[in-house]
Amino acid sequence: MKKSFILIFSFIVLYTGAAMAGTTIALRGDGNVLFIDEAREEVTGKVSTGGVAGSLGSISPDGKTLYVSNSFLGHYTVSIIDVQNRTLIKNLPTGSRPKHGLVSPDGKFVGVNHLNCEMGKLVIAIIDTYSNTVKHSVRTDIKKDTHKGDMSAHNVWTRDSKYFITQNYADNTVHIIDAAAGKEAARLQLDGNPHYFVISPDNKELWVIVEGEEDASGNIMGCPKVNVFDISKALTAGPEVLAEGSYCMILNPGEASEAHHGAFTLDGKYFYLLNRGPAPDLNGTSVNVFDAATKKQVAHLTTGGKGDGHPYMSPDGKYVVTTQYGGNVISFIDAKKHEIIKEITVGEGKHVGFVTFTKDGRKAFVSNREDDAVYVVDMKNLEVKKKIDTTEPDKKWKSQGQVLNGYHNIFEVTETYYE
């Protein structure tokens, strides 16, 4: 896998083209998309989509187009935005409550999952980015019709852009979609909600983060974990395929369990997995580190604050920066020694969820949902230097969501693949 690590990660933090250079985009649930000049540290543009709960999005690898999913009840569209001209191209209907449209690494498709089912079926839309139309609408059966709540969360693409991977919370299944053919290629059965996915750098393994093992009623009993699947076996063996390994997190005594997100370090050697804990308390504090090759746990860290959510990788590979749902603390972890170097508070409100880094790694832009703001962090001194308000003057909404400034397959690592 070593050669594959070098090949894949040599492309990491090559940011998108001139349209995106020096710009962090802040997505808001009130329908506004804001453009922040990273040098001036201020908002310099805005596009209003007319959507609601568009707090997650994806930028094409060439940096020209942004896709924002409007996930509020009663909304059906993905907003497509011309990044360079900062204009709305169109609102494209894809299904009930699009959750997180994600552009494929080759830039040809956008896979879209949905929070609601339609007539007992899970809906996965595949958008053709050349025409910005829905190429395929894949509908898969749902077995457990008594499920209450959201149907899915996040997605990932295989690195060759052939397969779009999403989940079904009702049945605790993973659906692997052949994007070009517009059909389900494989289905994996799990024993809990598969919340997040990460593809190994060599494109051979699918790491599935499971919130926790569930009882017959769907209640989490414990064992927040990651299951590792061989992708080639998953595509050929059918739903009975077993994970190559299943690895429960180590938690602190009495710590509420619900695994959330994970990511590989930029050198591909380690996998960081965070325990958020269930809503509404969101008080998980554990970070587990796995050796990517042996799958053995090599570290268990306890952060300050609560509700550990996302492990972001700094462009120089030096830090893993963890964010929180239940607090306002971010932790800077040495990515090689697996030690917490420093922790700082970012704003006053809770849910410090998303981070971008400038290409040179000197600054980070960190969102705080309750503050309705994005904060500028000095990455040399590891301290907050400025607050950027992103809310409207009436402050009606507290809806600052994702910040992004390049192509990503998962939140926590910015990657760009050039032709």
Rosetta blueprint (number, residue, H / E / L):
1 M L
2 K H
3 K H
4 S H
5 F H
6 I H
7 L H
8 I H
9 F H
10 S L
11 F L
12 I E
13 V L
14 L L
15 Y L
16 T L
17 G L
18 A L
19 A L
20 M L
21 A L
22 G L
23 T E
24 T E
25 I E
26 A E
27 L E
28 R E
29 G L
30 D L
31 G L
32 N E
33 V E
34 L E
35 F E
36 I E
37 D E
38 E L
39 A L
40 R L
41 E L
42 E E
43 V E
44 T E
45 G E
46 K E
47 V E
48 S E
49 T L
50 G L
51 G L
52 V L
53 A L
54 G L
55 S L
56 L E
57 G E
58 S E
59 I E
60 S L
61 P L
62 D L
63 G L
64 K L
65 T E
66 L E
67 Y E
68 V E
69 S E
70 N L
71 S L
72 F L
73 L L
74 G L
75 H L
76 Y L
77 T E
78 V E
79 S E
80 I E
81 I E
82 D E
83 V L
84 Q L
85 N L
86 R L
87 T E
88 L E
89 I E
90 K E
91 N E
92 L E
93 P E
94 T L
95 G L
96 S L
97 R L
98 P E
99 K L
100 H L
101 G L
102 L E
103 V E
104 S L
105 P L
106 D L
107 G L
108 K L
109 F E
110 V E
111 G E
112 V E
113 N L
114 H E
115 L L
116 N L
117 C L
118 E E
119 M L
120 G L
121 K E
122 L E
123 V E
124 I E
125 A E
126 I E
127 I E
128 D E
129 T L
130 Y L
131 S L
132 N L
133 T E
134 V E
135 K E
136 H E
137 S E
138 V E
139 R E
140 T E
141 D E
142 I L
143 K L
144 K L
145 D L
146 T L
147 H L
148 K L
149 G L
150 D L
151 M L
152 S L
153 A L
154 H L
155 N L
156 V E
157 W E
158 T L
159 R L
160 D L
161 S L
162 K L
163 Y E
164 F E
165 I E
166 T E
167 Q E
168 N E
169 Y L
170 A L
171 D L
172 N L
173 T E
174 V E
175 H E
176 I E
177 I E
178 D E
179 A L
180 A L
181 A L
182 G L
183 K E
184 E E
185 A E
186 A E
187 R E
188 L E
189 Q E
190 L L
191 D L
192 G L
193 N L
194 P E
195 H E
196 Y E
197 F E
198 V E
199 I E
200 S L
201 P L
202 D L
203 N L
204 K L
205 E E
206 L E
207 W E
208 V E
209 I E
210 V E
211 E L
212 G L
213 E E
214 E E
215 D L
216 A L
217 S L
218 G L
219 N L
220 I E
221 M E
222 G E
223 C L
224 P L
225 K E
226 V E
227 N E
228 V E
229 F E
230 D E
231 I H
232 S H
233 K H
234 A H
235 L H
236 T H
237 A H
238 G L
239 P L
240 E L
241 V L
242 L L
243 A L
244 E L
245 G E
246 S E
247 Y E
248 C E
249 M L
250 I L
251 L L
252 N L
253 P L
254 G L
255 E L
256 A L
257 S L
258 E L
259 A E
260 H E
261 H E
262 G E
263 A E
264 F E
265 T L
266 L L
267 D L
268 G L
269 K L
270 Y E
271 F E
272 Y E
273 L E
274 L E
275 N E
276 R L
277 G L
278 P L
279 A L
280 P L
281 D L
282 L L
283 N L
284 G L
285 T L
286 S E
287 V E
288 N E
289 V E
290 F E
291 D E
292 A L
293 A L
294 T L
295 K L
296 K L
297 Q E
298 V E
299 A E
300 H E
301 L E
302 T E
303 T L
304 G L
305 G L
306 K L
307 G L
308 D E
309 G E
310 H E
311 P E
312 Y E
313 M E
314 S L
315 P L
316 D L
317 G L
318 K L
319 Y E
320 V E
321 V E
322 T E
323 T E
324 Q E
325 Y L
326 G L
327 G L
328 N L
329 V E
330 I E
331 S E
332 F E
333 I E
334 D E
335 A L
336 K L
337 K L
338 H L
339 E E
340 I E
341 I E
342 K E
343 E E
344 I E
345 T E
346 V L
347 G L
348 E L
349 G L
350 K L
351 H L
352 V E
353 G L
354 F L
355 V E
356 T E
357 F E
358 T L
359 K L
360 D L
361 G L
362 R L
363 K E
364 A E
365 F E
366 V E
367 S E
368 N E
369 R L
370 E L
371 D L
372 D L
373 A E
374 V E
375 Y E
376 V E
377 V E
378 D E
379 M L
380 K L
381 N L
382 L L
383 E E
384 V E
385 K E
386 K E
387 K E
388 I E
389 D E
390 T L
391 T L
392 E L
393 P L
394 D L
395 K L
396 K L
397 W L
398 K L
399 S L
400 Q E
401 G E
402 Q E
403 V E
404 L E
405 N L
406 G L
407 Y L
408 H E
409 N E
410 I E
411 F L
412 E L
413 V E
414 T E
415 E E
416 T L
417 Y L
418 Y L
419 E L
